[in-house]
Amino acid sequence: MEFPRLLLNLIPAAWLLAAAAARSPGCATRCGDIDVPYPFGLDPQCAIHAGFQLNCTTTATAGGRRATKLFHDDLEMIRISVADGKAWLKTWISRQCYNQSSKGMFEDNAWVQLATYVLSAEDNKVIVIGCKSLGYMWSDSYIIGCMSTCDGGVAPKNGSCSGAGCCQADLPRGVRYYQGFFNSFYNTTEIWRETPCNYVAVMATAAFSFSTTYLTSPAFYDADDARTPVVMEWGITQETCGQARINKTAYACVSDHSECVDSEAGYRCRCSDGFEGNPYLTDGCTDINECLDNVTYPCPVICKNTLGNFTCSCPRGRSMINGVCVKNQRSTWMAPVVGASVGLVALVIGITCAYLIRERRKLHRIKQRYFRQHGGLLLFEEMKSQQGVAFTIFSEEELQQATNNFDAQQVLGHGGQGTVYKGILKSGIEIAVKRCMTIDEQQKKEFGKEMLILSQINHKNIVKLLGCCLEVEVPMLVYEFIPNGTLSELIHRNHSRHISLDTRLRIAYESAEALAYLHTCASPPILHGDVKSTNILLDGDYTAKVSDFGASILAPNDKSQFVTVVQGTCGYLDPEYMQTYELTDKSDVYSFGVVLLELLTRKKAFNLEGPEHERSLSMRFLYAMKENGLDDILDDQIKNIENIEYLEEIADLARQCLEMSGMNRPSMKEVADKLGRLRNIMQHPWAHENPEELDRLLEEPSSTVNSTGTTGNFSIAKKAAMGLESGR
């Protein structure tokens, strides 16, 4: 069976200019039992633009009845919420089953690509079902999945999805594309009589409850034609509110008393507090009459509705005391009544203050428990014994003040391990604060010790770890702030910007030196685990700074844990790691080889928009090398007759880094040495005519001379001396 596919291109700019301020007269507002509010519509003139046009279709059911359903292209839509900016659709389930006829496994892998929508990270989960299943959700930036088994000593149980017959994983934010697939090593070949199939689906958490019948029958797959509900967030366009307001004719928040809201899917609109309705229609947001809803807006006496609010007062001759209207009295009873009321108020204030003090002490105890749990006491003692360690233990309050309470405007980027915020300490020092998402029990015990190890890393090409915060459930890391963005932004954001070969080679050399330092000079050695161009930062002088080198410390480091939860960056993953789930120093070498290719070709490591055989840059490069087609994929800015010899040497080094077997790859120290020797030759072209000077340069690390002159025509003997010949 081949699953239907939803192919939505990004919203064209012409749609933005054609966005209507109101729905055309005569437009249908329902499809069967489902409301179709604007900006959605069933006809082109009824939707705000083509990305919001839906189809209402009536079909015959199996019982002979006719059913009316709402579709966005091939996906059935079951609910739309304008207030929340969400839509509920039905997407397909991927399955992996044993075929009795062929005596082998077959897979139906569903995939969805979205433009108007992104998956709601709060409302959905990745669900994997099976007794021997390792299933994944593969997006353009993440591989998220988990392992489900029935032989771990815990029997599958209805309603439980914690690894026995069923497991689930959280979604990252902003996913527009995903595909479900399975690891072929984990299948039902040996247990097909009891459990013939495995399943993986992205679905709404509230709509799923595990049943053990899903393991022994096709009930999960057949429940609704192999479809499950999923919650999507939608935006009018993929612009921010600030960008959308510039084009006033296309700005969608047209109603008075409406506001613009930024979301992962783009910008959307909502009615202001005290108003309700549709902000996409002129006069669509109307005042809420709070006096008609005494439950939500309690008022025991005279309620008066105002625009966006309400007031609550007493009749004439009465006054409100403690929320109750009492008759005004001019008698000797007035003083006792007022006195009792004041006493009651004082009692309430006293109880409230006592409660707040108790809660503050409780919070303090919780912070102390987290601090001890993460090894804070051990870290303090080690810092005292090792004088001169430049490492700070920050409080949660300090980092909240530095980042404006972790404001979304301070976000520098999102990663597989957490979110990074820019902050400014009271001393004026700019910092980057990384809030990690999860950490397991074993890592909690070793965290303080590992932080001390990371704090002693001191290399000019590695982002400095300044400190950490231990009084929270998941510790936060504090790094120095690097101002000029990432290497990925430099080479991919503006292709018209000229970047010389000398600059690219320098960045590659500095990055390789940093990784070699982590592998060979750190004690104990540190494996980066996520080498990619977005993790190489550039300072004010565009010097390379390797970041996120502590990711492996916070990522699962036990083999069984890697099998249970696998995540990484598409295009950079070591193929040997995907087979063994064991991270080695040669995994970093493979990923660095992909970064070298990005510098040579100025192409992204993984491109979903290209043909299937050209999506992986490493595969495309290796094929070009095999067919002597290197010249076809090199960046035109550096491809000339003076550079060709250098480019061939760098390409051959990248090929060695991309060997399928880690044993055949060079070490990062060897890679850094080779790049350093090549830099020396490029910076001293006059040495080609002086063999003694050339030998001296080949024995030194990268030169400090900043000459940009280059010449070609290396001899084979010189290449061999540089250690750059293939096979060395």
N, C-alpha and C positions, 0 to 999 in steps of 0.2 A: 504494500500500500504506500503511495506517495502522498505526503501531507500537503495541503494547500499552503501557499506562501503569501505573506503580505509584503509587497514591495512599495514603499512610500519614499519618494525622493524628498530632499530637503525643500522647504517651502520657498518657491521662487520669489524674488523681490517684487515682481509684478503683482503678486497676490496682496502684498502689503499696501500698495497704492489703491487696490480695488476693494479694500476692506470697507464694508458698509457700516453706517452708524446706526442702522435699524433694520429689522426684518421687513421685507417687502410685504405689502398687503396680500391677504389670501393664502399665506403659507400655512401648511399643515403643522400642528404642534404636538401630534401624537402619532405613534405607530403601534397599533394594537393597544396594549396596556401600558406602554412606555411613553413618558413625556419626552419631547424633543425640544428642549429650550434653546433659544439663541444664545451663543453664536453658532450652534449646530443647525442644520437644516436638511430637508429631504430633496431639495432642488438647488441648482447652482445659485439662483437669485435669493434663496432663503438662508444660505450659510454665509458666514462672514468672509470665508475664502474656501478654496477647493479642498483644503486639508480638513475642513469640518463638514463636508457634505456626506450624508449618510443615505443608505438605501433601505426602503421599507418593502419587504417581500412577503407574499402570502404563498405558502406551500401546503401540499397535502401530507398529513401525518400517516403513520402506519395503520391507525384505526379508521382511516377514511375521513377524518376530520381535517379542517383547514386551519393552519396556524399562521399568524402574522408575526414576523420577526424583523428586528432592526439590525442592520449590518454596516460596519465600516470596512469597505471592500469585502474581504472574505471572512472577517471576524465578526461573530455575533456580539452585539452590544446589549446588555441587559439592564443598565441603569446609568444615568448621567446626573452629576451634582454640580451645579454652577457655584454654589456657596463654597464647596470644598475644592473645586477645580479638579475633580476626579471623574473617571468613567470606569465602569465594570464591563470587561469583555471576556469572551471565552477563547482561550488559546489551546493548542494541541499538546498531547502527551507523547513523549518519546518512550519507546519500549525496546527491549532486547530479549528475544524469545528463542527457545530451542525448536528447531524444525525436525519433526520425526522423519519426514520423507528424505531430506537431504543429510540427516544426521549431523547437522551443524547449527550454528547460531545465525540469526538474522536480526537486523536492526531497522527500526523506523525512527529516524531522527527528525524531530520537528524543529523549525526555526522561524523566527519572526524578526522583521526589521521595521522600526517605527520612526516617524518624523514628528508628528504632532504630539506624540505621547512619550513618556518615560515610565519605567516600572516604579511603583511606589515602594521604597525601601522599608517603610514602616508597616505596610499592610500585606506584604507578600513574603514568601519563603521559597527556597529551593527544596523540593521534597523528593527524596529517593526511597523507593520501595523495592524490597527483594531480600532473599536469604543469602545471596552472594553477589552483591552489586556495588560497584564504585561508579557513581554517576556524577556528571558535571553540568553546569550551566556555563557555556563559553560565550563571553561578550567580546566587544572589540578591545577591551583593556584588562579583563579579568577572566580567570578560570576558577569558579567557585563550585564546590561539591562536597560530598561526604560518602562514607562507606556504611552500608547496611548489611548485617549478617544475622544468622540465626544460631550460630554455634559458639557464642561468646559466654555461655553460662547463664544468660538471662533470656527467658522465653519471651517471644513477641506477645504484646498485650494490647487489647483494644484501647484506643484513646492515647496510647503512649508512642511517641516518635523520637526516641533518644538513642537509636542505634540498633536495637533488636527488631529486625524486620522492617524498620523504617527509621530514617534519619532526616534531619533538616539543617539547612545552613542559611545564614543571613545574606541579604542582597546588598551590594554597594549602591551608592546613589548615582543617579543620572544615566542608567542603562537604557539605551534605545534599541539595541540589537542583542539577541541571544540565540543560542542553539543548544539543544540538549544532546548529549552523547555519553558513551560509556567507555570504561577501560576494558579492553578485550580480555585481559588476564582474569577478570572476575565475571563469570557467567554461570548459567544454569545447566551446562552440559552434563554434569554428573548428578544433578538433583532435579532434573526436569519433570520426573513423575510427581514429585511433591510440590515443587514450585517452578513452573515452566517459564516464567517471565520475570524480568526486572523492569522498573519504570522510573523515569525522572520527569518532573514537571515543575514549572514556576507557577504558583497559584496563591490565591488569597488565603492568608492564615486562618481567618474566621470561617472559611468555607470548608476546611479540611479537618476530618477526624479519622485517625487510622483505624482500620478494621483488619483482623487477621485473615478474613476471607480474601483480601486483596492479594495475599501470597499464594493461595491455592486455586484461585479462579480468576477469570478475566473481568471480575466485577468492577475494579477501579478503571480499567481501560474502556469498558463498554457502558459505563454509567451514563454518559451523555455524548455518544458518538466520539469517544476519545478526546473530549474537550473538558477543560477545567476553567473556573472563573479566576480572573486576575485583575488587580486594581491598578489602573494607569493614572498618572498625573498628566494633565494637558496644559499647554500654554498657547496663547494666541499666535506668537512667533517665538523664535529662539533668541530674541533680543532681551536685554534688561529693561527695567522700567525707564531708566535714564535715557537709553537709546530710543525706546518707543515714543517717548514724549516729544522728541525732536520733530517727527513727522505728524503734525497735528491732524491732518486729514485722514491718516490711517490709524491714529491712536484709538484703541477699542473701548477705553473706560469713559463712555460718553455721558453717563447719567450724573446728575448732581448728587452730592453726598456719596460718591464712589471713590475707591482708592486702588492704586496699582500695587501688585504683590509680585516680588521676584521668586521664582521657583526653579527647580532643576530642569523643568521642561521649557522654561522661558518665562515671559511675563503673563500674568492673568489679572483679573479685576475682582473686587469684592465691594459690597456695600459697607459704608462706614458704620461704626457702633451706633446702635439706636435706630438703624434702618434695615430693611430687608427687601428682597426682590432681585431683579436682573440688572447688574451694572452695565451690561452691554447695550441696553436699550435706553433711548432718551426718556428721562423721567422714570426709569425702571426701578430706582431705589426709593421706596416709600417709607414714611415714618412708621415705626412700630408703636401701636397704642398699648403701652404697658398696663394701662388700667383695666384692660380686658383679660389679662393673664395674671391673676392674683397668686398663682403658684410660683411662677418664675420671678415676678416682680411684686412681692408681698407689700400690701398697704392696707392695714385694718380699718382706716378711717377715710377721709376725703382724698381721693386720688385725682390729680389733674395732669393730663397728658400735655407735654411740650414737645417741640421739634427736636427729635433725637434723644428725649429724656422724659422724666415725669417728676412731679412733686407730690408729697404726702403731708397733709395738714389736718388740723382738728376744726370742728365747728366753732362758731363764735361763742365765746364764754367758756371755752375749754382750752386746756393746754396739754401738750404732749410731754409726758414724763416716762422715760424708759420705754418708749415705743407704745405707750398707752395714753389715750386722751382722758384727762380727769377734769372735773368741774372746778372752775375758779371759786374759791371760798374766802370770805373775809371773816374768819372766826378764829377762835383760839386753837382750832384743830389744824390750822394751816401750818404753824411752826412744826408740830410733831410730824406731819406728813412730809414736809420739805426735808426735815432732819433725817427721817427714815430713808427718804429717797437718796439724799446725799450719802448717807451711811452705806446704802446698798451699792451705790456707784463706787465708793471707796473700796468696798469689799471686792467688787468685781475687778477693779484695777489691781488690787493687791494679789488676787488669785492669778490674774493674767501675768503680772510681773514674776510671780513665783514659777509659773509654768514656763515663761520664756527663759528664766535663769536655769531651770532644770533641763530644758531642751538644749541650751547652749553648752551646759556641762556634758550632756549626752553626746553632742556633736564633737566636743573636744576629746572625749574618751574614744569615739569612733576613729577620729583622726590619729590618735595615739596608737590604737590597735593596728591601723593600716601601716603606720610608720614602722612599728616593730615587725609586722608581718613581711614587709618588703626589705627587711635587713637594715633599717635605718640606724639602729644602735651599733651594729657591726661596722657600718660605713663611717659613723662618727669616730669610733675608736681607731679605725685604720687611718683616717685623715689626721688624727692627732699624732699617731706614731710616725706618719710620713709627712714631715714638715715640708711646706712648699708646694703641696698639691693644689693647683688652681681649680678648685671644684666647689660649687655652692649648692647647698640644699635649700631650695626655695619653698616658701609657704604657698598654699593654694591662693590666699588673698593677694600675695604679691603678683602672681601670674594673672589673676583676674583683673587687677588694676592695670597691668602692663598691656593686656590685650583688649581693654574696654569690655570686660566680662565675656571674652571669647566671641566678640561681635563677628557676624558673617562678613562684614566689610574688611576684616583683618585677615581673612583666609588667604594663604599663599598657594595652597594646593591640597588635593586629596590623594591619598595613597592606599595601598592594600592593607597597611597596618594602622592607619589613622589619618588625622587631619592636622595640617601645619598652619599656625597663626603667626602673624608678625606682631611684635610687641616692643614697647619701649619701657625700660626700667626707670625708676625714679632718678637714678644717676645719669640718665640720658643715653645709656647704651642700648642699641637696637639688638633685638634677639629674635629667634624663631622658636616657637613653642610647639612641640609635637604631642598631641593628645592621642594615645594609643587606644585601640578598641577593646582588646581582650588580652589576658595573660593567664597562664595556667598555674596550678598550685606549686609545682616544682620550680617554675621560674620565679614565683614570688619569693621563695626561700633564698634563691641565689641572686636576686636582683641587685641588692646592695653591693655584693662582691663584684658582680659584672660591671656595675657603674664605675667602681674604682678602677677596674682594668681599662675601661673605655676612656676615663678621664685622663689617663697617663699617655694616651696617644697624642703625639705632638709632631705633626708633619705639615709643611707649608701648603700641601695640596690636599689636605683633608679638613673638612669642616670641623671646627673645634667644639667639643661637647663641654658647655660651661657648667652644667649642673642638672639637677632633677628635682621633682616634687614627689614625695613619698606618702603624704598624708591623704591621698585619695585612693579609691578602689583600684584604679589602673594607673600606675605611675606616669608622670609626664616628663619629657626630656626637653632640655633647654640648650639650643645651639647658638653659635654666632650667626648674625644675619649677613647673607651674601646678596649684594644689591642688583647684580646684572642678570638675574634670571638663570635659566638652564641652557645647557648646550643644545637641547632639542629645539628651544625657541630660537636660538641663534641661527641654526642651519635650516630649519623648516618653516619659520614664520614668514620671512621675507626673502624669496629666492632671488630678487633683483640685487640684494646687498652682496657686494663682493667680499669673499673670504679667501685669503691667499692660502696656498699650500703650506707655506711656512707657519702660518697661524694654526692651521688644522693639525699639522704634525706636532707643533708645540703642545697643543691641548691634549693630543693623544699621548704624548710622552709623559706629561705631568700626571695625567689620570693613571697611566700604567705604573708610574713610580709610586703613587699613593696606594694602589692595590697591592703592589709588591711589598710595600712596607707593612700593610695589614697581614699579609700572608707569612712574612719571614721575620719581621722585626718586633711585632707585637707579642707580648707574653701573657697568656697563651695566644697562639695565632688566631686571627679573626677572619672568618669567611664573610664576604659582603652579602651574597645571596640574592641581590637584585640589582646587578650592574645594568644600567641603561642610560641613555642620553639625558633623560629627565632627572636623574640622580647625580649628574655632573653639573655643578653650579659654576658661575663665572663672577669673579669679584670686580672691583672698580677698574683694575688693569687687565681684565679678561684673563686672569690666571685661573686655571682649572682647580676646582675644589670638590672632591668626591664627598657626597653626602649620604645619609641614611645607612652608614656602615654599621650601625647598631641594630639593623633590622633582623639579622640572624640571631641576635641575642634574644629578641622579643618574639621571634617566630618559633613554631614547634621544632625541637631539635632531637626528638626521639623518632626512630624509624616508623613505629606503629602510628605515631601521631601524624606523620607526613602522609601515610596511606589514608588516614581518616579524613583529613582536611588538606586539600591541595589548592594553592592559589599562586599565581605568578603573572608575569607580563608577556603577552603574546609576542612572538618574534624574537625574544631574547632567551627563552627557556632552553637549557641544555637538554638535548634529546636523550642523553644517557641518564640524566636525573629523572626524566619522565618514566624510565624503565625501572630504576632502582629506588627512587625516592630518597637517595642519599646525597646530600650536598657536599661537594668537595671543592678544593681550590681550583680544579680544572673546570668546574661549572662557571666560576667567575671568568676564567680565560675564554670560554665559549661566548659568554655574553659580551665581553670586551671586544671580541672579534666582530660582533654585529655592530658595535659602536664605531669601530674602524670603518666598516662598510658605509655607515651613515655619513662619516666625514668624507669618504671618497666619492660617494654617489649623490649625496644630499637627498636621498630617498628615505622614507620611513621604514622602520624594521618590519612592519606588518601593515598592509594596505588592503582593506576590504573591498575597495571600489575597483580594483584591477581584476584581470582574469585570474582564475583559480591557481594556475601554475606560476603566476607572478606575485601572489599575495605575500609570500615570505621572501624578504630581501636576501636572506642567507641562501635559500635554495636557488633563487634567480642568479646570484653571484656565482655559486659553485657550478651551475650549468654553463654560465658564460665563460668561466675559466676552462672548463672541459672542452668547450667548442671554440676556444681562442677568440671569444667575443668580448673580452674585458673592455675594449674601447667603446662598446655600445652602451655601457651603463655608467661610465665615469662622468662626473660633473663637468660640463663644458667650461666652467670658469677656471679650472686647474688643468684641463686636458690640452697640453701643447707639447711641442717637440722638445722644449727644454726640460719639462717635468716628467716625460714618459718613463724614463728609467727609474726615477724615484717612485712613481705611481705603481710600476710593476713590482718593485721591492715591497712596498706597503701592502699591495694586494696579495702577494705571496705569503706575507706574514699573517694576514687575515685568514687566508686559506688554511694555514697551519693551526690557527686558533679554532677553526670551525671543524676540525677533524671529528668524526662521529665518536671515536673512542678517546676517552680522556687521557689514556696512556700515551697517545700519539701527539698530544698538544704540548706546546712549550709551557714552562712555568711563567708566572707574571714577571718574575725577575728577568728571565731571558727575553721576554717581550719588551720590557722597559729598556734593557741594555741595547737591543737591536734598534729600537726607535731612537735612543740617544745617539748611537753611532751614526745613524742616517742623518740626524739633525746636524751633527758636527760636519759632515761632508757638505750638506747643503749650505751651511753658514760659512764655510771656508772653501769656496770653489777653486781658489788658486792652488790648493794643496794637491789637486789632481796631477799637477806637473812636478810635484816634489814628493817622491816615494817616502823619504824619511819623515817628512811632516805628516803625510797621510797615515803612516804607521802610528805616530804619536797621537793623532786625533782618534784613531780607532781604539786606542787603549784607554782614552779618557771618557768620562760621562759627558752628557750634552754640554756644549760650549755655552759660555755666557755672552758671546759676541752676538749682536742683533742684526748682522748683515742678512739681507734678504736675497742676495744674488744666488743664482743656481746655474749649473751646467749639466749636460748629460754625458752619454758615452762612457759609462763605467766599464772597466774591463772585467772579465770573469774572475780574474785573480783578486781584484779589489772586492768584488761582491763576496767571494768566498771568505776573504779576510774579515769582512763586516759580519759574517755569521748570518747572512740573509739569503743564502742560496736554499732552494727547496730541498727539504729532507733533513736539514741539519737540526 
